[in-house]
Amino acid sequence: MQRRMLITAAAAALPWAAQAQGFTPQNAECIAPAAPGGGFDVTCRLTTRMLSELNLVPSPIRTQNMPGGIGAVAINHINAQRPTDPNVLIAFSTGSWLNMAQRRFGRFAENDVRWIGAVGADYGVIAVKRDSRFQTLADLVAGMREGISNIPVGSSGAVGSQDWTKVALIARAAGQDPRRMRYVPFEGGGAAMAALLGGHTQLFPGDASEIRGQLEAGEIRLLAVLAPQRLPGFLSVVPTAKEQGVDVEWPIIRGFYGPPRMPDAAYEYWVDVLRRLHAHPAWPEARAAQGMFEFNMVGAEFAALAKRRTEEYRVLARDVGLIQPTQ
């Protein structure tokens, strides 16, 4: 009897013990739908490392890289081969929602996974060269109304990508057709920033985490951050688009989904694990070190957000002709 009480007391001291009664992961893995080094990879490796270091899971979670179609291979793999697997998490970002909205994942979309939760977010920014004629976001909106095709926009990704969509939303808020934008795609944010600084483009829709060096060097000016409220730190002086009367947000949310028929006990376990991670005092510093801001949403609330945002992007894609009206 005494031995049983000691075992029970020891188990209760473990952060994951209460959940282990209903489900305990076995050989869990995190799928990063890209090659090592990218955002998906960071999402998996940072989160799984912290879960282990903080003793929030009973055993380490391995990361498996599964590149292909910026998530298409991973979601097809999960639906075709592991639809009920309770031991797998798949990393996603806001770009995943865009791809689902535009049917770039084939027949699989937002209702074909179980949305577990977010671990953090980056936010879009609208940057111009320091001597740009656009001093404020209002200046940019006015310029778009005068002639949207006269403002060359350069960033990474093709038409329909995250960076393109940031400006498309502003153009639409200005009453303009995003299809008339003069958009120049580049093979990454570095090349796009070089084009801005070289005067080849006038607008750079980037991410908050990637512009600090140029901003602090005085090479660029930010017209807005696309966040619900001002961001902390060096970005606290930059107004949001909403502050300036343009109702546009662009959080680059990072987190996880599970297979479509992941058992409820496993789903609730992983939701609770992320909730505990958010609450741990060591998490904010680890998250910030990877350029992510706070975005704590899990479970049913997060699933509702994922489905709502995907449908919003689907409507935009139809409006600008990226997909057919029947899709």
C-alpha positions as a Python dict, from the first residue, in 0.01 Angstrom:
ca = {
    (1, 'M'): (0, 0, 0),
    (2, 'Q'): (278, 242, 92),
    (3, 'R'): (464, 167, -232),
    (4, 'R'): (147, 233, -436),
    (5, 'M'): (100, 567, -261),
    (6, 'L'): (459, 666, -336),
    (7, 'I'): (417, 579, -704),
    (8, 'T'): (94, 778, -724),
    (9, 'A'): (253, 1079, -557),
    (10, 'A'): (551, 1067, -790),
    (11, 'A'): (325, 1048, -1094),
    (12, 'A'): (120, 1344, -974),
    (13, 'A'): (436, 1554, -964),
    (14, 'L'): (484, 1510, -1338),
    (15, 'P'): (314, 1781, -1552),
    (16, 'W'): (187, 1520, -1797),
    (17, 'A'): (59, 1267, -1543),
    (18, 'A'): (-303, 1386, -1527),
    (19, 'Q'): (-341, 1346, -1901),
    (20, 'A'): (-165, 1010, -1911),
    (21, 'Q'): (-469, 844, -1751),
    (22, 'G'): (-661, 884, -2077),
    (23, 'F'): (-376, 877, -2328),
    (24, 'T'): (1, 852, -2319),
    (25, 'P'): (199, 912, -2641),
    (26, 'Q'): (414, 630, -2772),
    (27, 'N'): (703, 709, -3010),
    (28, 'A'): (543, 1043, -3095),
    (29, 'E'): (666, 1241, -3391),
    (30, 'C'): (629, 1586, -3538),
    (31, 'I'): (612, 1614, -3916),
    (32, 'A'): (770, 1928, -4061),
    (33, 'P'): (631, 1958, -4418),
    (34, 'A'): (954, 2106, -4557),
    (35, 'A'): (1328, 2056, -4564),
    (36, 'P'): (1532, 2129, -4249),
    (37, 'G'): (1589, 2492, -4162),
    (38, 'G'): (1257, 2650, -4257),
    (39, 'G'): (963, 2770, -4052),
    (40, 'F'): (792, 2432, -4033),
    (41, 'D'): (1115, 2272, -3917),
    (42, 'V'): (1167, 2539, -3650),
    (43, 'T'): (807, 2496, -3532),
    (44, 'C'): (860, 2123, -3477),
    (45, 'R'): (1209, 2130, -3332),
    (46, 'L'): (1161, 2427, -3100),
    (47, 'T'): (830, 2300, -2964),
    (48, 'T'): (935, 1939, -2917),
    (49, 'R'): (1262, 2043, -2753),
    (50, 'M'): (1083, 2266, -2504),
    (51, 'L'): (817, 2005, -2431),
    (52, 'S'): (1092, 1762, -2336),
    (53, 'E'): (1306, 2011, -2144),
    (54, 'L'): (1007, 2130, -1943),
    (55, 'N'): (894, 1772, -1876),
    (56, 'L'): (556, 1833, -2038),
    (57, 'V'): (567, 1502, -2226),
    (58, 'P'): (683, 1162, -2097),
    (59, 'S'): (941, 1099, -2369),
    (60, 'P'): (1113, 1296, -2649),
    (61, 'I'): (924, 1364, -2973),
    (62, 'R'): (1122, 1310, -3289),
    (63, 'T'): (1097, 1539, -3592),
    (64, 'Q'): (1048, 1401, -3943),
    (65, 'N'): (1095, 1630, -4241),
    (66, 'M'): (848, 1564, -4521),
    (67, 'P'): (898, 1826, -4795),
    (68, 'G'): (673, 1855, -5095),
    (69, 'G'): (418, 2109, -5212),
    (70, 'I'): (466, 2329, -4902),
    (71, 'G'): (253, 2086, -4701),
    (72, 'A'): (70, 1896, -4975),
    (73, 'V'): (272, 1575, -4934),
    (74, 'A'): (226, 1579, -4555),
    (75, 'I'): (-150, 1627, -4554),
    (76, 'N'): (-197, 1361, -4822),
    (77, 'H'): (26, 1122, -4625),
    (78, 'I'): (-171, 1175, -4305),
    (79, 'N'): (-511, 1132, -4468),
    (80, 'A'): (-414, 832, -4680),
    (81, 'Q'): (-193, 635, -4440),
    (82, 'R'): (-239, 760, -4082),
    (83, 'P'): (-587, 908, -4041),
    (84, 'T'): (-630, 777, -3684),
    (85, 'D'): (-271, 804, -3558),
    (86, 'P'): (-272, 954, -3205),
    (87, 'N'): (105, 1003, -3195),
    (88, 'V'): (168, 1248, -3475),
    (89, 'L'): (162, 1628, -3496),
    (90, 'I'): (194, 1815, -3825),
    (91, 'A'): (334, 2167, -3834),
    (92, 'F'): (145, 2434, -4028),
    (93, 'S'): (146, 2809, -4085),
    (94, 'T'): (-96, 3065, -4222),
    (95, 'G'): (40, 2973, -4564),
    (96, 'S'): (-115, 2630, -4516),
    (97, 'W'): (-458, 2793, -4492),
    (98, 'L'): (-389, 2985, -4813),
    (99, 'N'): (-291, 2664, -4991),
    (100, 'M'): (-603, 2488, -4866),
    (101, 'A'): (-817, 2780, -4980),
    (102, 'Q'): (-663, 2768, -5327),
    (103, 'R'): (-691, 2387, -5352),
    (104, 'R'): (-315, 2345, -5370),
    (105, 'F'): (-341, 2043, -5138),
    (106, 'G'): (-562, 1856, -5383),
    (107, 'R'): (-889, 1740, -5234),
    (108, 'F'): (-780, 1792, -4873),
    (109, 'A'): (-865, 2116, -4693),
    (110, 'E'): (-946, 2261, -4352),
    (111, 'N'): (-1206, 1999, -4260),
    (112, 'D'): (-969, 1707, -4325),
    (113, 'V'): (-750, 1756, -4016),
    (114, 'R'): (-793, 1819, -3643),
    (115, 'W'): (-666, 2163, -3549),
    (116, 'I'): (-472, 2135, -3222),
    (117, 'G'): (-335, 2481, -3161),
    (118, 'A'): (-84, 2757, -3220),
    (119, 'V'): (256, 2807, -3059),
    (120, 'G'): (324, 3161, -3178),
    (121, 'A'): (299, 3405, -3464),
    (122, 'D'): (492, 3648, -3671),
    (123, 'Y'): (314, 3944, -3832),
    (124, 'G'): (317, 4104, -4171),
    (125, 'V'): (465, 4450, -4223),
    (126, 'I'): (447, 4697, -4508),
    (127, 'A'): (791, 4843, -4572),
    (128, 'V'): (918, 5114, -4804),
    (129, 'K'): (1261, 5262, -4869),
    (130, 'R'): (1358, 5541, -4628),
    (131, 'D'): (1315, 5813, -4894),
    (132, 'S'): (988, 5675, -5030),
    (133, 'R'): (714, 5913, -5136),
    (134, 'F'): (484, 5712, -4911),
    (135, 'Q'): (520, 5852, -4560),
    (136, 'T'): (214, 5680, -4412),
    (137, 'L'): (-26, 5399, -4495),
    (138, 'A'): (-278, 5665, -4593),
    (139, 'D'): (-29, 5788, -4855),
    (140, 'L'): (-5, 5434, -4993),
    (141, 'V'): (-383, 5393, -5008),
    (142, 'A'): (-409, 5725, -5190),
    (143, 'G'): (-136, 5616, -5431),
    (144, 'M'): (-320, 5292, -5502),
    (145, 'R'): (-635, 5486, -5582),
    (146, 'E'): (-442, 5709, -5821),
    (147, 'G'): (-288, 5414, -6004),
    (148, 'I'): (-224, 5080, -5840),
    (149, 'S'): (-26, 4949, -6136),
    (150, 'N'): (225, 5232, -6089),
    (151, 'I'): (347, 5090, -5758),
    (152, 'P'): (582, 4794, -5812),
    (153, 'V'): (559, 4548, -5525),
    (154, 'G'): (833, 4292, -5469),
    (155, 'S'): (848, 4000, -5230),
    (156, 'S'): (896, 3625, -5208),
    (157, 'G'): (637, 3392, -5351),
    (158, 'A'): (415, 3406, -5654),
    (159, 'V'): (71, 3558, -5700),
    (160, 'G'): (-153, 3410, -5433),
    (161, 'S'): (129, 3371, -5179),
    (162, 'Q'): (126, 3516, -4828),
    (163, 'D'): (323, 3827, -4922),
    (164, 'W'): (109, 3892, -5228),
    (165, 'T'): (-205, 3852, -5019),
    (166, 'K'): (-91, 4112, -4763),
    (167, 'V'): (-86, 4381, -5030),
    (168, 'A'): (-394, 4242, -5203),
    (169, 'L'): (-594, 4294, -4884),
    (170, 'I'): (-474, 4654, -4858),
    (171, 'A'): (-556, 4711, -5225),
    (172, 'R'): (-904, 4575, -5172),
    (173, 'A'): (-948, 4796, -4865),
    (174, 'A'): (-853, 5086, -5091),
    (175, 'G'): (-1129, 4987, -5333),
    (176, 'Q'): (-886, 4857, -5594),
    (177, 'D'): (-867, 4531, -5787),
    (178, 'P'): (-565, 4330, -5662),
    (179, 'R'): (-531, 4175, -6008),
    (180, 'R'): (-408, 4513, -6132),
    (181, 'M'): (-112, 4516, -5891),
    (182, 'R'): (235, 4524, -6042),
    (183, 'Y'): (380, 4235, -5846),
    (184, 'V'): (738, 4110, -5887),
    (185, 'P'): (811, 3769, -5728),
    (186, 'F'): (1156, 3689, -5590),
    (187, 'E'): (1327, 3375, -5463),
    (188, 'G'): (1316, 3484, -5102),
    (189, 'G'): (1289, 3787, -4879),
    (190, 'G'): (1656, 3879, -4912),
    (191, 'A'): (1635, 3930, -5286),
    (192, 'A'): (1310, 4122, -5250),
    (193, 'M'): (1462, 4353, -4988),
    (194, 'A'): (1762, 4415, -5215),
    (195, 'A'): (1524, 4516, -5494),
    (196, 'L'): (1350, 4762, -5261),
    (197, 'L'): (1675, 4917, -5143),
    (198, 'G'): (1797, 4935, -5502),
    (199, 'G'): (1490, 5129, -5609),
    (200, 'H'): (1359, 4856, -5840),
    (201, 'T'): (1042, 4816, -5635),
    (202, 'Q'): (854, 5056, -5408),
    (203, 'L'): (686, 4826, -5161),
    (204, 'F'): (798, 4525, -4960),
    (205, 'P'): (532, 4321, -4776),
    (206, 'G'): (756, 4129, -4539),
    (207, 'D'): (745, 3979, -4190),
    (208, 'A'): (824, 4154, -3864),
    (209, 'S'): (1095, 3902, -3780),
    (210, 'E'): (1297, 3967, -4095),
    (211, 'I'): (1324, 4347, -4116),
    (212, 'R'): (1489, 4449, -3789),
    (213, 'G'): (1839, 4497, -3931),
    (214, 'Q'): (1731, 4723, -4218),
    (215, 'L'): (1492, 4916, -3995),
    (216, 'E'): (1749, 4986, -3723),
    (217, 'A'): (2004, 5081, -3990),
    (218, 'G'): (1761, 5341, -4122),
    (219, 'E'): (1742, 5182, -4466),
    (220, 'I'): (1366, 5129, -4460),
    (221, 'R'): (1053, 5275, -4304),
    (222, 'L'): (752, 5074, -4194),
    (223, 'L'): (412, 5208, -4291),
    (224, 'A'): (225, 4957, -4076),
    (225, 'V'): (234, 4629, -3890),
    (226, 'L'): (-53, 4396, -3976),
    (227, 'A'): (-128, 4298, -3617),
    (228, 'P'): (-437, 4348, -3400),
    (229, 'Q'): (-240, 4578, -3169),
    (230, 'R'): (108, 4727, -3162),
    (231, 'L'): (390, 4479, -3128),
    (232, 'P'): (639, 4496, -2842),
    (233, 'G'): (1003, 4596, -2848),
    (234, 'F'): (1155, 4775, -3144),
    (235, 'L'): (823, 4768, -3328),
    (236, 'S'): (624, 4943, -3056),
    (237, 'V'): (655, 5277, -3239),
    (238, 'V'): (504, 5141, -3561),
    (239, 'P'): (125, 5185, -3589),
    (240, 'T'): (-100, 4903, -3697),
    (241, 'A'): (-298, 4921, -4019),
    (242, 'K'): (-616, 4928, -3810),
    (243, 'E'): (-495, 5233, -3620),
    (244, 'Q'): (-470, 5407, -3956),
    (245, 'G'): (-818, 5314, -4070),
    (246, 'V'): (-728, 5013, -4284),
    (247, 'D'): (-890, 4698, -4145),
    (248, 'V'): (-621, 4446, -4243),
    (249, 'E'): (-436, 4196, -4025),
    (250, 'W'): (-186, 3932, -4129),
    (251, 'P'): (-63, 3704, -3853),
    (252, 'I'): (170, 3430, -3971),
    (253, 'I'): (44, 3177, -3720),
    (254, 'R'): (251, 2867, -3650),
    (255, 'G'): (125, 2555, -3479),
    (256, 'F'): (-1, 2202, -3529),
    (257, 'Y'): (-283, 1990, -3660),
    (258, 'G'): (-346, 1620, -3616),
    (259, 'P'): (-489, 1347, -3840),
    (260, 'P'): (-860, 1374, -3930),
    (261, 'R'): (-969, 1089, -3704),
    (262, 'M'): (-723, 1132, -3420),
    (263, 'P'): (-898, 988, -3112),
    (264, 'D'): (-1055, 1242, -2878),
    (265, 'A'): (-836, 1138, -2585),
    (266, 'A'): (-520, 1200, -2788),
    (267, 'Y'): (-654, 1527, -2927),
    (268, 'E'): (-735, 1657, -2580),
    (269, 'Y'): (-393, 1544, -2457),
    (270, 'W'): (-206, 1745, -2722),
    (271, 'V'): (-433, 2047, -2674),
    (272, 'D'): (-357, 2041, -2303),
    (273, 'V'): (15, 1999, -2365),
    (274, 'L'): (21, 2317, -2575),
    (275, 'R'): (-188, 2498, -2316),
    (276, 'R'): (67, 2402, -2049),
    (277, 'L'): (352, 2512, -2275),
    (278, 'H'): (195, 2856, -2320),
    (279, 'A'): (163, 2892, -1943),
    (280, 'H'): (523, 2795, -1864),
    (281, 'P'): (747, 3093, -1773),
    (282, 'A'): (1035, 2958, -1988),
    (283, 'W'): (834, 2952, -2311),
    (284, 'P'): (818, 3327, -2400),
    (285, 'E'): (1196, 3363, -2413),
    (286, 'A'): (1242, 3046, -2621),
    (287, 'R'): (966, 3153, -2859),
    (288, 'A'): (1101, 3507, -2898),
    (289, 'A'): (1449, 3371, -2975),
    (290, 'Q'): (1298, 3223, -3293),
    (291, 'G'): (1129, 3550, -3394),
    (292, 'M'): (780, 3451, -3283),
    (293, 'F'): (535, 3664, -3089),
    (294, 'E'): (271, 3542, -2848),
    (295, 'F'): (-32, 3370, -2999),
    (296, 'N'): (-194, 3141, -2745),
    (297, 'M'): (-497, 2967, -2889),
    (298, 'V'): (-577, 2595, -2879),
    (299, 'G'): (-857, 2343, -2914),
    (300, 'A'): (-1208, 2430, -3033),
    (301, 'E'): (-1145, 2804, -3041),
    (302, 'F'): (-842, 2753, -3260),
    (303, 'A'): (-1022, 2508, -3490),
    (304, 'A'): (-1294, 2768, -3545),
    (305, 'L'): (-1032, 3029, -3633),
    (306, 'A'): (-856, 2795, -3877),
    (307, 'K'): (-1178, 2720, -4063),
    (308, 'R'): (-1292, 3081, -4065),
    (309, 'R'): (-962, 3214, -4196),
    (310, 'T'): (-938, 2948, -4466),
    (311, 'E'): (-1285, 3037, -4592),
    (312, 'E'): (-1196, 3408, -4591),
    (313, 'Y'): (-891, 3333, -4806),
    (314, 'R'): (-1105, 3116, -5033),
    (315, 'V'): (-1344, 3408, -5090),
    (316, 'L'): (-1051, 3636, -5171),
    (317, 'A'): (-906, 3377, -5410),
    (318, 'R'): (-1240, 3360, -5593),
    (319, 'D'): (-1273, 3738, -5602),
    (320, 'V'): (-937, 3784, -5772),
    (321, 'G'): (-967, 3484, -6004),
    (322, 'L'): (-712, 3252, -5841),
    (323, 'I'): (-973, 2976, -5826),
    (324, 'Q'): (-1301, 2920, -6005),
    (325, 'P'): (-1625, 3039, -5840),
    (326, 'T'): (-1744, 2677, -5804),
    (327, 'Q'): (-1436, 2569, -5605),
}
